[in-house]
Amino acid sequence: MGENVDRGDEVDRADLQRDLDRIKEAMGLAERYENAPEQWLGFGVVVAVACALSQYVVLERLPQAWFAAVWLGLFGALGAVLSRRYGYSFEPGTARPNLGFQILAVYFAAFPIAAVAGSFLPELSYLEETAFTLAIILVQLGAGYVVAGETLKAYHIRDRDRYAFHAGGLLMVGLGVTVATYEPLYEWGYAAFGGAYLAYAVASYWVLSSS
């Protein structure tokens, strides 16, 4: 019986040591992935530019296809630059989840959701359709950020840096709901998104780059 107690104590001490090791391993995003804060800030600038161009599309009532051209064009170019200059901040690997894939999977789910929901709605005006699609995209993208923040536990990233993802996710979910319910944002939703995301990216850069 005494041996069983001792073995139990040994298991408990081993579990405790593993927990302590995990705490020691936790580090900032910038420490574990060099240039990650700079990439984050660059992403914020590109989002702001894409939003400015999208806002022009809305104001001029250009065809909806222009939104895809703007976003796919800019982010395709950004992805090529980042891959060439930095490589990927979060390697796909086999032992850890691919962070970028998770965000994109949740984000791209916005489009079939919009298609399904739209089929049950009466015909929308140009501004209503634009706001409807943007709102769903923002909510889905925000959910992707929250999931990514939780996934960073697998990379042993400190809580403060993970919370930057959570904060961004909540910001985008809230903005998505506001775009859908506040009529002036039917027309100015992209301007609000671009300004809010750029401010968030700058604040996050400060958090991620500080020791």
C-alpha positions as CSV (number, residue, x, y, z in Angstrom):
1,M,0.0,0.0,0.0
2,G,2.9,2.3,0.9
3,E,4.4,1.7,-2.5
4,N,1.2,2.8,-4.2
5,V,1.2,6.1,-2.3
6,D,4.8,6.7,-3.2
7,R,4.1,6.1,-6.9
8,G,1.1,8.4,-6.8
9,D,3.3,11.1,-5.3
10,E,5.9,10.5,-8.0
11,V,3.3,10.9,-10.7
12,D,2.0,14.1,-9.1
13,R,5.6,15.6,-8.9
14,A,6.1,14.6,-12.6
15,D,2.9,16.4,-13.6
16,L,3.9,19.4,-11.6
17,Q,7.3,19.5,-13.2
18,R,5.8,19.3,-16.7
19,D,3.5,22.2,-15.9
20,L,6.4,24.2,-14.7
21,D,8.3,23.4,-17.8
22,R,5.4,24.6,-19.9
23,I,5.3,27.9,-18.0
24,K,9.1,28.4,-18.5
25,E,8.7,27.6,-22.2
26,A,6.0,30.3,-22.7
27,M,7.5,33.3,-24.5
28,G,6.5,36.2,-26.6
29,L,5.5,35.9,-30.2
30,A,8.5,38.1,-31.3
31,E,10.9,35.9,-29.3
32,R,9.7,32.7,-30.8
33,Y,9.0,34.0,-34.3
34,E,11.3,36.8,-35.4
35,N,9.7,39.6,-37.4
36,A,6.2,38.4,-36.5
37,P,5.2,41.8,-35.1
38,E,6.5,43.6,-38.2
39,Q,4.5,41.2,-40.4
40,W,1.4,41.9,-38.2
41,L,1.8,45.6,-38.6
42,G,2.3,45.3,-42.4
43,F,-0.8,43.2,-42.5
44,G,-2.7,46.0,-40.8
45,V,-1.5,48.5,-43.4
46,V,-2.6,46.3,-46.2
47,V,-6.0,45.8,-44.7
48,A,-6.3,49.6,-44.4
49,V,-5.4,50.1,-48.0
50,A,-7.8,47.3,-49.1
51,C,-10.6,48.9,-47.1
52,A,-9.9,52.3,-48.6
53,L,-10.1,50.9,-52.1
54,S,-13.2,48.9,-51.2
55,Q,-14.8,52.1,-49.8
56,Y,-14.2,53.7,-53.2
57,V,-15.9,50.7,-54.8
58,V,-19.0,51.2,-52.6
59,L,-19.2,55.0,-53.1
60,E,-19.0,54.6,-56.9
61,R,-21.4,51.6,-56.8
62,L,-19.0,49.5,-58.8
63,P,-19.7,45.8,-59.5
64,Q,-19.3,43.5,-56.5
65,A,-16.5,41.6,-58.4
66,W,-14.2,44.5,-57.6
67,F,-14.1,43.6,-54.0
68,A,-12.6,40.2,-54.8
69,A,-10.1,41.8,-57.2
70,V,-9.0,44.3,-54.5
71,W,-8.6,41.8,-51.6
72,L,-7.3,38.8,-53.5
73,G,-4.8,41.0,-55.5
74,L,-3.4,42.8,-52.4
75,F,-3.2,39.8,-50.2
76,G,-1.8,37.6,-52.9
77,A,1.0,40.1,-53.4
78,L,1.5,40.4,-49.6
79,G,1.7,36.6,-49.2
80,A,4.3,36.4,-51.9
81,V,6.4,39.1,-50.3
82,L,6.2,37.7,-46.8
83,S,6.9,34.2,-48.0
84,R,10.0,35.4,-50.0
85,R,11.3,37.7,-47.3
86,Y,10.5,36.0,-44.0
87,G,9.1,32.6,-44.6
88,Y,6.1,31.6,-42.6
89,S,5.8,32.6,-39.0
90,F,3.8,29.5,-38.1
91,E,5.1,26.4,-39.8
92,P,2.4,23.8,-40.8
93,G,4.4,20.9,-39.4
94,T,2.7,17.7,-38.3
95,A,2.7,18.0,-34.5
96,R,1.1,21.4,-34.2
97,P,-2.0,23.0,-35.8
98,N,-1.5,25.4,-38.8
99,L,-2.5,28.8,-37.4
100,G,-2.9,30.5,-40.8
101,F,-5.0,27.6,-42.1
102,Q,-7.4,27.9,-39.1
103,I,-8.0,31.6,-39.6
104,L,-8.5,31.2,-43.3
105,A,-10.8,28.2,-42.9
106,V,-13.1,30.2,-40.6
107,Y,-12.8,33.3,-42.7
108,F,-13.7,31.6,-46.0
109,A,-16.7,30.0,-44.4
110,A,-18.2,33.5,-44.5
111,F,-18.9,33.2,-48.2
112,P,-21.0,30.0,-48.2
113,I,-22.8,31.3,-45.1
114,A,-23.6,34.5,-46.9
115,A,-24.8,32.5,-50.0
116,V,-27.0,30.3,-47.8
117,A,-28.4,33.1,-45.7
118,G,-28.9,35.3,-48.8
119,S,-31.1,32.7,-50.5
120,F,-33.7,33.1,-47.7
121,L,-33.7,36.9,-47.9
122,P,-35.6,39.2,-50.2
123,E,-33.7,41.0,-52.9
124,L,-31.3,43.5,-51.2
125,S,-30.2,46.9,-52.4
126,Y,-26.5,47.4,-53.4
127,L,-25.7,48.9,-50.0
128,E,-27.6,46.3,-48.1
129,E,-25.9,43.5,-49.9
130,T,-22.5,45.0,-49.3
131,A,-23.1,45.5,-45.6
132,F,-24.6,42.1,-45.3
133,T,-21.6,40.4,-46.8
134,L,-19.1,42.6,-44.9
135,A,-20.8,41.9,-41.6
136,I,-20.6,38.1,-42.0
137,I,-17.0,38.3,-43.1
138,L,-16.1,40.4,-40.0
139,V,-17.9,38.0,-37.6
140,Q,-16.2,35.0,-39.2
141,L,-12.8,36.6,-39.3
142,G,-13.2,37.6,-35.6
143,A,-14.1,34.1,-34.7
144,G,-11.0,32.9,-36.5
145,Y,-8.8,35.2,-34.5
146,V,-10.3,34.0,-31.2
147,V,-9.6,30.4,-32.3
148,A,-6.1,31.3,-33.3
149,G,-5.4,32.9,-29.9
150,E,-6.4,29.7,-28.2
151,T,-4.4,27.6,-30.6
152,L,-1.2,29.5,-29.7
153,K,-1.2,27.5,-26.5
154,A,0.3,24.7,-28.6
155,Y,3.2,27.0,-29.5
156,H,3.8,28.0,-25.8
157,I,3.1,31.7,-26.5
158,R,2.6,33.8,-23.4
159,D,-0.9,34.8,-22.5
160,R,-0.5,38.5,-23.2
161,D,0.3,37.9,-26.8
162,R,-2.5,35.4,-27.2
163,Y,-4.9,37.9,-25.8
164,A,-4.0,40.2,-28.7
165,F,-5.7,37.7,-31.0
166,H,-8.7,37.5,-28.7
167,A,-9.0,41.2,-28.5
168,G,-8.9,41.5,-32.3
169,G,-11.4,38.8,-32.7
170,L,-13.9,40.5,-30.3
171,L,-13.3,43.8,-32.0
172,M,-14.2,42.4,-35.4
173,V,-17.2,40.5,-34.2
174,G,-18.5,43.6,-32.5
175,L,-17.8,45.7,-35.6
176,G,-19.6,43.1,-37.8
177,V,-22.7,43.3,-35.7
178,T,-22.6,47.1,-35.8
179,V,-22.2,47.2,-39.6
180,A,-25.3,45.0,-39.9
181,T,-27.4,47.1,-37.5
182,Y,-26.2,50.7,-37.8
183,E,-27.5,52.0,-41.1
184,P,-24.8,54.7,-41.8
185,L,-22.3,51.9,-41.9
186,Y,-24.1,50.3,-44.8
187,E,-22.2,52.8,-46.9
188,W,-19.2,53.5,-44.7
189,G,-18.5,50.0,-43.3
190,Y,-15.2,49.6,-45.0
191,A,-13.9,52.9,-43.8
192,A,-14.8,51.9,-40.2
193,F,-13.2,48.5,-40.7
194,G,-10.0,49.9,-42.1
195,G,-9.6,52.6,-39.4
196,A,-10.4,50.2,-36.6
197,Y,-8.1,47.4,-37.9
198,L,-5.2,49.8,-38.4
199,A,-5.5,51.1,-34.9
200,Y,-5.7,47.5,-33.6
201,A,-2.6,46.5,-35.6
202,V,-0.6,49.4,-34.2
203,A,-1.7,48.6,-30.6
204,S,-1.0,44.9,-31.2
205,Y,2.5,45.7,-32.6
206,W,3.3,47.5,-29.4
207,V,2.1,44.6,-27.3
208,L,3.9,41.9,-29.3
209,S,7.2,43.7,-29.6
210,S,7.5,44.7,-25.9
211,S,9.3,42.3,-23.7
